[in-house]
């Protein structure tokens, strides 16, 4: 979780019926939190379109905001035409404008996704990447695979995610048929479709552990996610296997994501690079790893919202640390 969700978590410790998901942070980047809130509160409450409209403007440093606003308008114009025949089922709402699988999953700017839209049923999604140094179809495809994996792991049953890479300021437009619910969208030069039959699993074990910690912060959410997962008809172990990244997906420039889990959560170095015999792991959640106590303390503000411990802790110095094997995954 991030932002207002973590603040709500503090209130939940004082108010027994308060949920850490009761507040929606329009600038939040955690896709897991937003998708949980989407199910609880609906599309309108989770919409970030007012935020994008407010930030869009003529100033040079806000060109990305302006581009995103243009994309939102294009989607709405396309949806309005479709709504004449499909009714409310033709509507799409933007729920994320900069996102990662869960808080802390992205380690560099290029890891963050762009715009995410959903229809009113929460089963069809759009991933649209705007002006970026890596503005290729492959980029939007990677983000679509990533989102599909998160949706599946938390019990959603997405019918499809259609992805587009475009640069609005140069006149790029959305492909025809992007919002059509029937059939599949044939791949084009800058767009395509991800569904159950072709998505590439994109979650690491560490990311799934973090997602489970987020879900576990509210018993009601945990119960609903468990039921949704059971409705998939497979065991949790099989579900994890179905969305686990099958091969290296680089997040640090020189290291695959599955090996990044064996880096310090603060400085992203392996034990060998940090000059220590082994990394330390958080003695409470058993997820985060560190070079030393100093880095553990520095990372505590970010990590504390994931730590699954029930005991109160006000500072990272109060946390225990245990050595773990630093051998990298082959």
C-alpha positions in Angstrom: 0.0 0.0 0.0 1.0 3.6 -0.2 0.1 7.1 0.8 -3.4 7.4 2.3 -3.8 3.6 2.6 -0.9 3.4 5.0 -2.4 6.4 7.0 -5.7 4.6 7.1 -3.8 1.5 8.4 -2.8 3.5 11.5 -6.4 4.4 12.1 -7.4 0.8 11.8 -5.3 0.0 14.8 -7.4 2.5 16.8 -10.8 2.0 15.2 -11.6 -1.7 15.0 -14.0 -1.3 12.0 -11.7 0.9 10.0 -10.1 -0.6 6.9 -6.6 0.4 5.6 -8.2 0.5 2.1 -10.9 3.0 3.0 -8.9 6.0 1.6 -8.0 6.3 -2.1 -4.8 8.1 -2.8 -5.1 9.6 -6.3 -1.3 9.7 -6.7 -0.9 6.2 -5.4 1.3 3.8 -7.5 0.4 0.5 -5.9 -1.7 -1.5 -8.4 -2.6 -4.1 -5.8 -4.2 -1.6 -3.4 -6.1 0.2 -6.2 -7.5 -3.1 -7.6 -8.7 -4.1 -4.2 -10.3 -0.7 -3.8 -11.8 -1.0 -7.2 -13.7 -4.1 -6.1 -14.8 -2.5 -2.8 -15.7 1.0 -3.9 -16.3 0.9 -7.7 -14.9 2.7 -10.7 -16.1 6.2 -10.0 -14.4 6.4 -6.5 -11.1 5.0 -7.9 -11.0 7.3 -10.9 -7.8 9.4 -11.3 -9.1 11.5 -14.2 -9.7 14.6 -12.1 -6.1 14.4 -11.0 -4.8 14.2 -14.5 -7.1 17.0 -15.7 -5.9 19.2 -12.8 -2.2 18.6 -13.5 -2.4 18.9 -17.3 -1.3 22.4 -18.5 0.8 24.3 -21.0 4.0 24.4 -19.0 6.9 22.4 -20.5 7.5 20.2 -17.4 3.8 19.1 -17.6 3.9 17.7 -21.1 3.4 14.2 -19.8 0.3 15.3 -18.0 -1.0 16.9 -21.1 -0.4 13.8 -23.1 -2.2 11.6 -20.5 -5.1 14.1 -20.5 -5.3 13.8 -24.3 -5.4 10.0 -24.1 -8.2 10.1 -21.5 -10.2 12.3 -23.8 -9.6 10.0 -26.7 -10.8 7.0 -24.7 -13.9 8.9 -23.5 -14.7 9.9 -27.1 -14.4 6.3 -28.3 -16.4 5.1 -25.3 -19.2 7.6 -25.9 -19.7 6.4 -29.5 -19.8 2.8 -28.3 -22.1 3.6 -25.4 -24.9 4.5 -27.9 -25.2 0.7 -28.6 -23.6 -0.9 -25.5 -24.9 1.5 -22.8 -22.9 1.7 -19.6 -21.0 -1.4 -20.6 -19.2 0.8 -23.1 -17.7 3.1 -20.4 -14.1 3.0 -19.4 -12.5 4.9 -16.4 -8.9 5.6 -15.8 -7.8 4.2 -12.4 -4.0 4.5 -12.5 -1.6 6.9 -14.2 1.7 5.7 -12.8 1.8 2.3 -11.3 3.8 -0.7 -10.1 2.7 -4.2 -9.2 2.9 -3.3 -5.5 4.7 -0.6 -3.5 8.5 -1.1 -3.8 8.3 -3.5 -6.8 9.7 -0.8 -9.3 13.4 0.0 -8.9 13.8 2.5 -11.7 11.6 5.0 -13.5 11.1 2.8 -16.6 9.6 0.1 -14.4 6.5 2.2 -13.7 3.5 1.7 -16.0 1.4 4.4 -17.6 -2.3 4.7 -17.8 -4.7 1.9 -16.8 -8.4 2.0 -17.7 -11.2 -0.5 -16.7 -14.7 -1.0 -17.8 -17.7 -0.9 -15.4 -17.5 -4.7 -14.9 -13.8 -4.7 -13.9 -13.1 -7.5 -16.4 -11.7 -5.6 -19.3 -8.7 -3.3 -19.1 -6.6 -0.9 -21.2 -2.9 -0.3 -20.6 -1.7 2.8 -22.5 1.9 3.9 -22.5 2.6 7.5 -23.6 5.8 9.4 -24.5 8.7 7.4 -23.1 12.3 6.7 -24.0 11.2 3.1 -24.5 8.1 3.9 -26.5 7.7 0.6 -28.3 4.9 -1.9 -28.5 7.0 -4.3 -26.4 6.8 -1.9 -23.5 3.0 -1.7 -23.3 3.0 -5.5 -23.8 5.2 -6.0 -20.8 3.0 -3.8 -18.6 -0.1 -5.6 -19.8 1.5 -8.9 -18.8 2.4 -7.4 -15.5 -1.1 -6.2 -14.8 -2.7 -9.4 -15.9 -0.5 -11.3 -13.5 -1.5 -9.1 -10.5 -5.2 -9.3 -11.4 -5.0 -13.1 -11.6 -3.1 -13.5 -8.4 -5.6 -11.5 -6.3 -8.5 -13.4 -7.7 -9.8 -11.3 -10.6 -10.9 -13.0 -13.8 -9.8 -10.5 -16.5 -11.2 -11.2 -20.0 -8.5 -9.2 -21.7 -6.1 -6.3 -21.3 -5.5 -4.3 -24.5 -2.3 -2.4 -24.7 -1.2 0.6 -26.8 2.0 2.5 -27.0 1.5 6.0 -28.4 2.8 9.6 -28.3 -0.3 11.9 -28.3 1.7 15.1 -29.0 2.8 13.8 -32.4 -0.8 13.0 -33.3 -1.0 9.3 -32.5 -4.6 8.0 -32.1 -6.1 4.9 -30.5 -6.7 1.9 -32.8 -10.3 1.3 -34.0 -12.0 -1.5 -32.2 -10.0 -1.0 -29.0 -13.1 -1.0 -26.8 -15.1 -3.7 -28.6 -16.0 -6.4 -26.1 -16.7 -9.1 -28.6 -13.8 -11.1 -30.2 -10.1 -10.3 -29.9 -8.1 -7.3 -31.0 -5.7 -8.3 -33.7 -2.2 -7.2 -33.1 -1.0 -4.1 -34.8 2.3 -2.2 -35.1 1.7 -0.4 -31.8 -1.1 -2.3 -30.0 -2.3 -5.7 -29.1 -4.2 -7.9 -26.6 -3.2 -10.0 -23.6 -5.6 -12.7 -22.4 -5.6 -15.9 -20.5 -4.2 -17.8 -23.4 -1.2 -15.7 -24.2 -0.2 -13.7 -21.1 3.4 -14.0 -19.8 3.6 -14.6 -16.0 5.4 -11.6 -14.5 5.5 -11.9 -10.7 8.5 -12.8 -8.6 8.2 -14.8 -5.3 9.1 -11.6 -3.4 6.4 -9.6 -5.1 3.8 -12.2 -4.4 4.8 -12.2 -0.7 4.4 -8.5 -0.6 1.0 -8.7 -2.2 -0.1 -11.2 0.4 1.1 -8.9 3.2 -1.0 -6.1 1.7 -4.1 -8.3 1.4 -3.6 -9.5 5.0 -3.9 -6.1 6.4 -7.7 -6.3 6.3 -9.5 -9.5 7.3 -12.5 -8.7 5.2 -10.4 -8.1 2.1 -8.4 -11.3 2.9 -11.6 -13.3 3.1 -12.9 -11.9 -0.2 -9.6 -12.5 -2.0 -9.5 -16.1 -0.7 -13.0 -16.8 -2.0 -12.1 -15.2 -5.4 -9.0 -17.4 -5.6 -10.9 -20.5 -4.7 -13.4 -19.7 -7.5 -10.5 -20.1 -9.9 -10.6 -23.8 -9.1 -6.9 -24.3 -8.4 -4.7 -24.4 -5.3 -2.8 -21.3 -4.0 0.4 -23.1 -4.9 -0.8 -23.7 -8.5 -2.0 -20.1 -8.7 1.4 -18.8 -7.6 3.1 -21.0 -10.2 0.8 -19.8 -12.9 1.9 -16.1 -12.5 5.5 -16.6 -11.5 8.0 -15.1 -13.9 9.4 -18.0 -16.0 12.7 -16.3 -17.0 14.8 -13.2 -16.2 12.9 -9.9 -16.5 15.4 -7.2 -15.8 14.6 -4.5 -13.2 18.1 -3.6 -12.2 20.2 -2.9 -15.3 22.5 -5.9 -14.7 20.3 -8.3 -12.8 17.1 -10.4 -13.4 14.1 -9.7 -11.2 14.2 -13.2 -9.6 17.8 -12.5 -8.4 16.9 -8.9 -7.3 15.1 -10.5 -4.4 18.5 -11.4 -3.0 19.6 -7.8 -3.0 19.5 -5.3 -0.2 16.0 -3.7 -0.2 17.6 -0.3 0.4 20.7 -0.1 -1.8 19.9 -3.0 -4.2 23.4 -4.6 -3.8 24.1 -8.3 -3.3 26.0 -9.4 -0.3 29.2 -9.8 -2.4 28.8 -6.2 -3.8 28.2 -4.8 -0.3 31.2 -6.7 1.0 29.3 -8.8 3.6 29.2 -12.5 4.0 25.4 -12.7 3.9 22.4 -10.4 3.8 20.1 -10.0 6.7 16.4 -10.5 6.5 13.7 -8.8 8.5 13.0 -11.1 11.5 9.3 -10.2 11.4 8.0 -10.5 7.8 10.9 -12.6 6.5 10.8 -10.7 3.1 13.0 -7.7 3.1 16.8 -8.1 3.1 19.5 -5.8 4.1 23.3 -5.3 4.0 23.3 -4.0 7.6 21.2 -2.5 10.4 21.8 1.0 9.0 20.2 0.2 5.7 17.4 -1.6 7.5 16.7 1.5 9.5 16.8 3.7 6.4 14.3 1.5 4.6 11.9 1.2 7.6 9.6 4.0 6.6 8.9 2.3 3.3 9.0 -1.2 4.6 6.8 -0.8 7.7 3.6 -0.9 5.7 4.4 -4.4 4.5 5.9 -5.9 7.6 3.4 -8.6 8.7 4.4 -8.4 12.4 1.6 -7.8 14.9 3.8 -6.4 17.6 4.2 -2.6 17.7 7.4 -1.1 16.4 8.3 2.5 16.2 11.7 2.4 14.8 13.8 0.0 12.7 16.3 -0.4 15.4 13.7 -2.4 17.3 13.6 -5.0 14.5 15.5 -8.3 14.6 17.6 -9.4 11.7 18.8 -12.9 10.8 21.4 -14.0 8.3 20.2 -15.7 5.1 22.0 -17.6 2.3 23.2 -15.2 -0.4 23.5 -17.8 -3.2 21.8 -16.4 -6.3 19.1 -18.2 -8.2 20.5 -19.9 -11.3 
